[in-house]
């Protein structure tokens, strides 16, 4: 019968190296998941912010009884559009720099004095580090009529037919 010595303590160098390697791999996998989750959250928040800001602009135009216009820039809705109409009053928050906004809007969105839209198109929001792309279909005359995921490849020209309703919304 063989007895184990109880006097030895600690780890050998190969055991220590294997433990450090395993911990490093676990940290790398964990940080990658956090980055994807953060990018996904940015996309979700930016898409919601764009929809809320557009609805606020429509409501403000209707309440004031005056037409106005908004232009979509990489930072969000601009209150200084290249339009003869006055800018819409909206508390538009700037989008985070980490999201990309792609759209097929012809120019500024014009909003009539009764809150109805005179222009439309599709907006796609994406972020590096996530394959999620949210889309908003801005339709005449009611505004955002559909939001969901786009089925188009990243960087493709946005089309309303690529925007499908996401069951998780």
PEDAVEN-V137284 format. One record per backbone hydrogen bond with DSSP energy under -1.0 kcal/mol. CO is the residue of the C=O (numbers start at 0). NH is the residue of the N-H. Records with the same first field share a line. If there is no record, write none. Layout:
CO=NH / NH
This chain:
11=15
12=16
13=17
14=18
15=19
16=20
17=21
18=22
19=23
20=24
21=25
22=26
23=27
24=28
25=29
26=30
27=31
28=32
29=33
30=34
31=35
32=36
33=37
34=38
35=39
36=40
37=41
38=42
39=43
40=44
41=45
42=46
43=47
44=48
45=49
46=50
47=51
48=52
49=53
50=54
51=55
52=56
53=57
54=58
55=59
56=60
57=61
58=62
59=63
60=64 / 65
67=110
68=87
69=108
70=77
72=75
74=94
75=72
77=70
80=82
85=68
89=91
95=98
99=125
101=123
108=69
109=117
110=67
111=114
115=111
120=137
121=103
122=135
123=101
124=133
125=99
126=129
132=149
133=124
134=147
135=122
136=144 / 145
137=120
138=142
140=116
142=138
145=136
147=134
148=163
152=155
158=161
159=162
161=150
163=148
165=168
